[in-house]
Amino acid sequence: MTLEPRDTINQLVLRTQGKHISGLRLQIEGEIQGTGQLSFGDSDSTSYRTYDLKEGKIELKYEGDWYSEFCYLTYKPTTGTKGQLKFEGDFIGE
């Protein structure tokens, strides 16, 4: 995800075709100039976890229970932000 130098909300949706999802693994890396919040949930209006991101190198990992076929990742800048974030995600289950 490329973050533009303005106060724009960026969203990415991960989806699986699996029927028996029991977990989610996420790895987020990148570098940003500015600050913001990164959250994820099973819809664009829910947030299960929120991270406050500061300027510089970003390295986050999450692994936990998950029961939806969707994962909405949302980056909301708190100051004008630009940079790159790379997302890798795996749904755990059948």
C-alpha positions as CSV (number, residue, x, y, z in Angstrom):
1,M,0.0,0.0,0.0
2,T,1.4,3.4,-1.0
3,L,0.5,6.2,1.4
4,E,0.0,9.5,-0.4
5,P,1.2,12.8,1.2
6,R,-2.3,13.8,2.4
7,D,-4.8,12.9,5.0
8,T,-6.4,10.0,3.1
9,I,-7.7,6.9,4.7
10,N,-6.3,3.8,3.0
11,Q,-8.0,0.4,3.2
12,L,-7.0,-3.1,2.0
13,V,-9.3,-6.1,2.2
14,L,-8.0,-9.7,2.6
15,R,-10.4,-12.5,1.7
16,T,-10.3,-16.3,1.8
17,Q,-12.6,-19.0,0.3
18,G,-12.1,-21.3,3.3
19,K,-15.2,-22.4,5.2
20,H,-13.7,-23.2,8.6
21,I,-11.5,-20.3,9.5
22,S,-10.1,-20.4,13.0
23,G,-7.2,-17.9,12.9
24,L,-5.3,-15.2,11.2
25,R,-1.6,-14.4,10.7
26,L,-0.5,-10.9,9.6
27,Q,2.9,-9.4,9.0
28,I,3.1,-5.6,8.3
29,E,6.4,-3.9,7.3
30,G,7.3,-0.6,5.7
31,E,8.4,2.9,6.4
32,I,6.3,6.0,6.9
33,Q,6.9,9.7,7.2
34,G,4.2,11.1,9.6
35,T,2.0,9.3,12.1
36,G,-1.2,7.3,12.0
37,Q,-3.3,4.4,13.2
38,L,-3.5,1.0,11.6
39,S,-6.5,-1.2,12.6
40,F,-8.1,-4.4,11.4
41,G,-11.4,-6.0,11.8
42,D,-13.9,-8.3,10.0
43,S,-15.8,-5.3,8.4
44,D,-15.0,-1.8,7.5
45,S,-16.9,-0.6,10.6
46,T,-15.3,-2.9,13.2
47,S,-11.8,-2.7,14.7
48,Y,-10.4,-5.6,16.7
49,R,-6.9,-4.3,17.1
50,T,-5.5,-0.8,16.6
51,Y,-1.8,0.2,16.4
52,D,-0.5,3.7,16.8
53,L,2.3,4.1,14.2
54,K,5.1,6.6,14.5
55,E,7.4,7.9,11.9
56,G,10.1,5.5,10.7
57,K,10.4,1.8,10.1
58,I,7.3,-0.3,10.8
59,E,7.4,-4.0,11.7
60,L,4.2,-5.6,13.2
61,K,3.1,-9.2,13.6
62,Y,-0.2,-10.5,14.7
63,E,-1.4,-14.1,15.1
64,G,-4.7,-15.0,16.8
65,D,-8.2,-16.3,16.6
66,W,-10.2,-15.3,13.6
67,Y,-13.6,-16.6,12.3
68,S,-14.4,-14.4,9.3
69,E,-13.5,-14.9,5.7
70,F,-12.7,-11.1,5.5
71,C,-10.0,-9.0,7.1
72,Y,-10.3,-5.2,6.6
73,L,-6.9,-3.4,7.2
74,T,-7.3,0.4,7.6
75,Y,-4.6,3.0,7.8
76,K,-5.8,6.4,9.1
77,P,-3.2,9.2,9.2
78,T,-3.1,11.5,12.3
79,T,-0.6,13.8,10.5
80,G,0.1,14.0,6.8
81,T,1.7,10.7,5.9
82,K,3.6,9.3,3.0
83,G,5.4,6.0,2.6
84,Q,4.9,2.3,2.0
85,L,3.3,-0.5,4.0
86,K,3.5,-4.1,2.9
87,F,0.9,-6.6,4.2
88,E,1.2,-10.4,4.2
89,G,-1.7,-12.3,5.6
90,D,-2.7,-16.0,6.0
91,F,-6.0,-17.3,7.2
92,I,-5.7,-20.4,9.3
93,G,-8.1,-23.3,8.9
94,E,-9.6,-25.4,6.1
